[in-house]
């Protein structure tokens, strides 16, 4: 299959699988944009386009730290993921103990508190030290409430805060030697300060992607038991839920389609407040089957990643086209738009290209043989 990319962005394709075992052609388009120089202006397409991510990337050890980037080839997304990787900045650059950070996109918004470094101590019961003033603070899930408690000699007593096992501040056992001096989270809900290390009702606060094995995401992956192994493998289980493909938490998913939106960032850049507009782009995708008529599809925007420290935004569009048999039934895929001459040429081209056999005259056969 040939993929023709007529955009200034990057594009790629892969095979997706449905729960009934059918395969689909998944086409992904990703554009890298830079912040405009003027407040409130539209994003500008960057001359340097980031490559498609082909494997999950993390802030630290893979699987034991928060995801930084998730693979771009999710088969589908039913909602648009809004993600942000960055830092909190103290207003005016003056160190402070606590600051509110927030993102607003259209009529959607989310905010929480970024807090300076603190540690637990057990004198008089579990308590927290006062926050250390900061000028800049990471906002990944590694710095949000959560973590694992594996200090007990009996493995059956180990525990993990499954909404965010890569975080900090959570402890099941309030043993002084295990608790004193360990860090609290640097983010928390506004009006719901973290006061106890064993309280599992706190929500981990970040704008980043959730780990695939975290709660509740892993529950959408379905059931992989002996019955599945014997009768369904290698296909997806019947209870697989496509929500598993959503990298953002539920409160960072917005309905499709996503049109032009104004974006406001609060205390996520040194200037304090940053505004820009995400323009509405259509991602036309044309599929040319080897047999049958051309199919004109439109890929929706389903992932929006903001990286204020790099002054960039990446937008990702995708479409899934079910296959009747396999990928070989597709001859060509065009991403974007082409001029009139290109389309005229495609209309004259048939798949498969016919081979015309004509009898060779005797004189031509002799000339060919002598050559």
Protein Blocks (a to p, Z undefined) as FASTA:
>chain_A
ZZddfbfbdcdddddddfkopacddddddddddddfbghiacdddfbdcdddfbdcdfbd
ghiaccfbdcfkbfbdfbdcdddddddddehhiacfbdcddddehjbccddddddddddd
fehpaadddddddfbdcfbfklmgedddfkbfblklgccdfklmmbghiafblcfklmgo
pacdfbdcehiacfbfklckbccddfbdcdfkbcfklmmnopadfklmmmmoccdcfkbc
fklmpmbdfklcccddddddddddehkafnopacddddddddddddddfbdcdddddddd
fbdcddfknopacdddddddddfkbmmlpfbdcehjddfklmmmmmmpccdddddddddd
fklmmmmmmZZ
